[in-house]
Amino acid sequence: MKDRFKITLGILAVSITLGCGSSKVNSQASKKPKNIILLIGDGMGLSQVSASYFYKDTTPNFERFNTIGLIKTSAADALVCDSAASATAYATGVTTYNGAIAVDMQKQPVATIIEKITPKNISTGIISTSSIVHATPASFYAHESSRKSYDEIASYLPNSNIDFIAGGGKQFLDKNKREDKRDIFQELIDKGYSVETKNLPKVASEKKQAIFLADDGMLKMLEGRGDFLPSATKIALEKLSKNENGFFLMVEGAQIDWGGHSNEAEYLISELIDFDNTIGVALDFAANNGETLVIVTADHETGGFTLAADGGNYNKIKPMFSTGGHSATMIPIFAEGPGQEDFGGIYKNTTLFQKMMNIFNKK
């Protein structure tokens, strides 16, 4: 436990009330963002964010944000949202049913932010510590009625035109493991991608890059995943920032959610700290770039996670869970960079899509 603990909830409440009260926010207001980095901590509620203040050895990067708000997460068919419906809301601006991958209530495809900005010659990227065909990343490039249609979701990748892809999911691209025997790896190569399945490259490729380093989800941090997420984010930013028209990068810390589902506090916290380190990479890039807006949020909260006093000892924290599923609690959103003043307040998850598209439509 650390004596330097900050009252995160108080910071959040003040930020929501004031919206953009700092002088730094005002100095950013006159600038226009060219790039957006959207970081999604899957399953990350306020208690998960708060855990970084107790368990990280250094000051959390969450403290570097000046604009903070809250997002309402309910799906069209349920008060408690899943990753597919939430990611679809962020990617398309449409409220839909749990399990939907960028389709509406009638199961009709809805154009994603990536599909809308690619014709504007804006570069795009997706990174995840899960399989790249899981619900959150899939909702940004595929259109399926069920999040479990992994082979079908993978089939969208070759024609997605995404410039940088990194995560797990090799088994869904392998012709020897797919029922239809399609060789998605070769299709990616035929579309001009540099495909890597062994190690994370040290530098960006001149070609589009597709990196798949696990059969399904990546290893846990506790199992030795190492710095995949921050390092992949660095490489993606090196590549995407070469485009003078701008870029959109979505980075998912997927396994915060998995630690919540399994009610394993150590698992959850280790993934949360890795995600916070990745936020630091994004913020450092944005500080040097000057035209990049960094947005951090979640899809929903998982586990009903809380940081309770251990019995009667108010100087000792005991992480606890109330469910093995999701909860309906609002989740925090953080924004830093030019345009951040538009992201404070309390609003629906679909509004985030609208706010991001407003930025790209002004180009």
GUTI-867345 format. One record per residue (C-alpha): residue number from 0; x, y, z. Coordinates in steps of 0.05 Angstrom, whole numbers, plus 5000, padded with zeros to 4 digits. Example, Ala and Ser with C-alpha at 12.3 -4.5 7.8 and 13.67 -1.06 7.14 Angstrom:
// residues 2
{0,{5246,4910,5156}}
{1,{5273,4979,5143}}
This chain:
// residues 363
{0,{5000,5000,5000}}
{1,{5026,5069,4985}}
{2,{5023,5131,5028}}
{3,{5017,5173,4966}}
{4,{4947,5147,4951}}
{5,{4904,5198,4915}}
{6,{4828,5201,4922}}
{7,{4811,5181,4851}}
{8,{4737,5188,4860}}
{9,{4745,5260,4882}}
{10,{4787,5276,4822}}
{11,{4734,5244,4778}}
{12,{4677,5283,4809}}
{13,{4713,5349,4804}}
{14,{4733,5336,4731}}
{15,{4662,5318,4712}}
{16,{4635,5380,4747}}
{17,{4685,5427,4716}}
{18,{4690,5391,4649}}
{19,{4753,5426,4625}}
{20,{4773,5472,4681}}
{21,{4849,5471,4677}}
{22,{4890,5521,4639}}
{23,{4922,5464,4601}}
{24,{4853,5444,4575}}
{25,{4841,5516,4553}}
{26,{4908,5518,4517}}
{27,{4888,5455,4479}}
{28,{4820,5481,4459}}
{29,{4844,5523,4401}}
{30,{4881,5464,4370}}
{31,{4850,5412,4324}}
{32,{4868,5338,4332}}
{33,{4891,5301,4270}}
{34,{4899,5233,4304}}
{35,{4860,5193,4355}}
{36,{4887,5138,4400}}
{37,{4830,5101,4433}}
{38,{4851,5056,4490}}
{39,{4798,5008,4516}}
{40,{4810,4973,4583}}
{41,{4761,4916,4576}}
{42,{4722,4908,4641}}
{43,{4756,4969,4672}}
{44,{4711,5006,4721}}
{45,{4731,5060,4770}}
{46,{4755,5011,4823}}
{47,{4801,4979,4772}}
{48,{4829,5048,4756}}
{49,{4836,5062,4830}}
{50,{4876,4998,4840}}
{51,{4933,5028,4800}}
{52,{4943,5080,4855}}
{53,{4951,5026,4907}}
{54,{4990,4973,4870}}
{55,{5033,5007,4818}}
{56,{5104,5025,4838}}
{57,{5102,5092,4801}}
{58,{5048,5146,4793}}
{59,{4994,5119,4747}}
{60,{4988,5151,4679}}
{61,{4914,5162,4692}}
{62,{4936,5222,4733}}
{63,{4961,5256,4670}}
{64,{4891,5268,4643}}
{65,{4855,5335,4651}}
{66,{4787,5316,4622}}
{67,{4747,5259,4654}}
{68,{4676,5236,4647}}
{69,{4629,5176,4654}}
{70,{4598,5131,4602}}
{71,{4531,5095,4607}}
{72,{4539,5025,4579}}
{73,{4472,4990,4572}}
{74,{4457,4950,4509}}
{75,{4393,4955,4469}}
{76,{4367,4889,4496}}
{77,{4397,4889,4566}}
{78,{4415,4936,4623}}
{79,{4482,4901,4630}}
{80,{4525,4906,4568}}
{81,{4575,4858,4538}}
{82,{4638,4874,4499}}
{83,{4607,4864,4431}}
{84,{4549,4912,4440}}
{85,{4594,4963,4474}}
{86,{4649,4960,4421}}
{87,{4596,4964,4367}}
{88,{4570,5028,4400}}
{89,{4640,5057,4400}}
{90,{4656,5033,4329}}
{91,{4590,5050,4295}}
{92,{4548,5096,4340}}
{93,{4491,5045,4341}}
{94,{4460,5015,4403}}
{95,{4450,4941,4391}}
{96,{4441,4874,4426}}
{97,{4492,4836,4467}}
{98,{4534,4792,4421}}
{99,{4528,4836,4359}}
{100,{4590,4851,4318}}
{101,{4578,4918,4282}}
{102,{4506,4900,4263}}
{103,{4442,4933,4285}}
{104,{4380,4903,4319}}
{105,{4358,4875,4252}}
{106,{4427,4843,4244}}
{107,{4444,4889,4186}}
{108,{4516,4914,4179}}
{109,{4532,4984,4203}}
{110,{4593,5020,4177}}
{111,{4649,5025,4228}}
{112,{4693,5085,4242}}
{113,{4750,5049,4206}}
{114,{4707,5038,4145}}
{115,{4685,5110,4146}}
{116,{4754,5142,4152}}
{117,{4795,5095,4107}}
{118,{4768,5129,4043}}
{119,{4794,5195,4072}}
{120,{4865,5164,4068}}
{121,{4870,5162,4144}}
{122,{4912,5105,4171}}
{123,{4883,5055,4220}}
{124,{4908,5004,4271}}
{125,{4881,4953,4320}}
{126,{4919,4921,4377}}
{127,{4894,4873,4431}}
{128,{4919,4825,4484}}
{129,{4862,4778,4465}}
{130,{4851,4745,4398}}
{131,{4842,4797,4344}}
{132,{4775,4763,4327}}
{133,{4746,4773,4397}}
{134,{4688,4820,4408}}
{135,{4723,4887,4420}}
{136,{4772,4888,4362}}
{137,{4724,4851,4316}}
{138,{4671,4904,4323}}
{139,{4717,4954,4288}}
{140,{4724,4915,4223}}
{141,{4675,4857,4218}}
{142,{4599,4849,4213}}
{143,{4570,4786,4244}}
{144,{4506,4771,4283}}
{145,{4545,4731,4335}}
{146,{4611,4748,4369}}
{147,{4626,4673,4370}}
{148,{4632,4668,4294}}
{149,{4707,4671,4298}}
{150,{4724,4640,4231}}
{151,{4675,4687,4196}}
{152,{4702,4747,4233}}
{153,{4774,4730,4213}}
{154,{4752,4728,4140}}
{155,{4741,4803,4142}}
{156,{4814,4818,4158}}
{157,{4846,4814,4087}}
{158,{4797,4865,4059}}
{159,{4795,4909,4121}}
{160,{4850,4956,4096}}
{161,{4874,4964,4169}}
{162,{4947,4986,4166}}
{163,{4970,4954,4232}}
{164,{4941,4893,4266}}
{165,{4971,4859,4328}}
{166,{4946,4808,4377}}
{167,{4928,4734,4381}}
{168,{4883,4690,4339}}
{169,{4928,4649,4294}}
{170,{4882,4589,4296}}
{171,{4826,4627,4262}}
{172,{4870,4645,4203}}
{173,{4903,4577,4193}}
{174,{4875,4536,4135}}
{175,{4891,4472,4174}}
{176,{4847,4494,4232}}
{177,{4789,4528,4195}}
{178,{4729,4487,4173}}
{179,{4728,4521,4105}}
{180,{4803,4511,4095}}
{181,{4813,4584,4075}}
{182,{4884,4607,4083}}
{183,{4873,4676,4114}}
{184,{4948,4684,4124}}
{185,{4960,4678,4049}}
{186,{4901,4723,4034}}
{187,{4933,4777,4078}}
{188,{4999,4769,4042}}
{189,{4964,4773,3975}}
{190,{4933,4839,3998}}
{191,{5002,4868,4012}}
{192,{5010,4853,4085}}
{193,{5074,4834,4121}}
{194,{5051,4776,4165}}
{195,{5089,4757,4229}}
{196,{5071,4698,4274}}
{197,{5134,4688,4316}}
{198,{5157,4752,4348}}
{199,{5137,4825,4353}}
{200,{5180,4863,4302}}
{201,{5226,4916,4330}}
{202,{5209,4967,4276}}
{203,{5150,4984,4232}}
{204,{5145,4954,4163}}
{205,{5136,4995,4100}}
{206,{5079,4947,4083}}
{207,{5015,4939,4122}}
{208,{5030,4895,4183}}
{209,{4991,4837,4211}}
{210,{5021,4806,4274}}
{211,{4990,4745,4308}}
{212,{5031,4718,4366}}
{213,{4984,4667,4398}}
{214,{4934,4615,4375}}
{215,{4878,4650,4414}}
{216,{4889,4703,4468}}
{217,{4958,4726,4487}}
{218,{4992,4701,4550}}
{219,{4973,4733,4617}}
{220,{5022,4783,4645}}
{221,{5030,4733,4703}}
{222,{5051,4681,4652}}
{223,{5105,4724,4621}}
{224,{5072,4763,4564}}
{225,{5122,4819,4578}}
{226,{5117,4887,4543}}
{227,{5076,4865,4483}}
{228,{5022,4917,4491}}
{229,{5064,4979,4502}}
{230,{5116,4956,4450}}
{231,{5064,4940,4397}}
{232,{5033,5009,4410}}
{233,{5100,5042,4400}}
{234,{5111,5007,4333}}
{235,{5040,5023,4310}}
{236,{5049,5096,4326}}
{237,{5116,5097,4289}}
{238,{5081,5069,4228}}
{239,{5014,5105,4230}}
{240,{5043,5174,4245}}
{241,{5079,5175,4178}}
{242,{5011,5190,4146}}
{243,{5002,5266,4140}}
{244,{4927,5255,4135}}
{245,{4924,5227,4206}}
{246,{4908,5161,4239}}
{247,{4861,5123,4285}}
{248,{4890,5070,4332}}
{249,{4849,5026,4378}}
{250,{4888,4991,4433}}
{251,{4853,4940,4478}}
{252,{4876,4916,4546}}
{253,{4831,4855,4541}}
{254,{4851,4814,4601}}
{255,{4831,4863,4655}}
{256,{4763,4834,4638}}
{257,{4787,4762,4643}}
{258,{4815,4774,4712}}
{259,{4748,4803,4732}}
{260,{4710,4743,4705}}
{261,{4753,4695,4743}}
{262,{4752,4738,4806}}
{263,{4828,4737,4809}}
{264,{4852,4804,4837}}
{265,{4926,4792,4822}}
{266,{4910,4775,4749}}
{267,{4865,4836,4741}}
{268,{4915,4884,4774}}
{269,{4975,4859,4734}}
{270,{4936,4870,4669}}
{271,{4912,4939,4693}}
{272,{4983,4961,4706}}
{273,{5005,4936,4638}}
{274,{4948,4976,4607}}
{275,{4969,5038,4647}}
{276,{5040,5031,4621}}
{277,{5011,5029,4550}}
{278,{4972,5092,4565}}
{279,{5039,5124,4582}}
{280,{5066,5106,4513}}
{281,{5005,5139,4481}}
{282,{5010,5201,4523}}
{283,{5085,5209,4512}}
{284,{5074,5204,4437}}
{285,{5017,5254,4439}}
{286,{5057,5303,4480}}
{287,{5112,5303,4428}}
{288,{5065,5301,4368}}
{289,{5019,5358,4387}}
{290,{4962,5336,4341}}
{291,{4939,5273,4376}}
{292,{4880,5262,4422}}
{293,{4886,5205,4471}}
{294,{4821,5174,4497}}
{295,{4819,5120,4550}}
{296,{4756,5084,4570}}
{297,{4726,5014,4580}}
{298,{4669,4975,4548}}
{299,{4637,4957,4615}}
{300,{4658,4938,4685}}
{301,{4671,4865,4701}}
{302,{4669,4828,4767}}
{303,{4635,4881,4810}}
{304,{4706,4895,4833}}
{305,{4718,4938,4894}}
{306,{4775,4957,4940}}
{307,{4747,4942,5009}}
{308,{4777,4950,5078}}
{309,{4804,4884,5103}}
{310,{4756,4870,5159}}
{311,{4761,4926,5210}}
{312,{4830,4948,5186}}
{313,{4821,5012,5147}}
{314,{4895,5014,5131}}
{315,{4893,4949,5092}}
{316,{4858,4939,5025}}
{317,{4825,4874,5006}}
{318,{4804,4869,4932}}
{319,{4735,4837,4927}}
{320,{4685,4817,4874}}
{321,{4609,4814,4874}}
{322,{4599,4775,4809}}
{323,{4634,4732,4757}}
{324,{4600,4772,4702}}
{325,{4592,4844,4682}}
{326,{4559,4900,4720}}
{327,{4517,4959,4699}}
{328,{4560,5012,4733}}
{329,{4581,5072,4691}}
{330,{4653,5070,4669}}
{331,{4704,5127,4666}}
{332,{4729,5161,4604}}
{333,{4793,5202,4602}}
{334,{4816,5249,4547}}
{335,{4881,5288,4537}}
{336,{4904,5329,4477}}
{337,{4873,5376,4427}}
{338,{4797,5369,4427}}
{339,{4795,5339,4497}}
{340,{4745,5391,4521}}
{341,{4690,5355,4482}}
{342,{4697,5290,4521}}
{343,{4679,5308,4593}}
{344,{4610,5297,4623}}
{345,{4563,5238,4626}}
{346,{4537,5207,4562}}
{347,{4519,5142,4526}}
{348,{4571,5098,4495}}
{349,{4545,5114,4425}}
{350,{4562,5187,4436}}
{351,{4636,5171,4437}}
{352,{4631,5148,4364}}
{353,{4597,5213,4346}}
{354,{4649,5255,4381}}
{355,{4706,5218,4346}}
{356,{4673,5223,4278}}
{357,{4663,5298,4289}}
{358,{4738,5303,4292}}
{359,{4751,5263,4229}}
{360,{4694,5297,4191}}
{361,{4728,5364,4201}}
{362,{4788,5343,4161}}
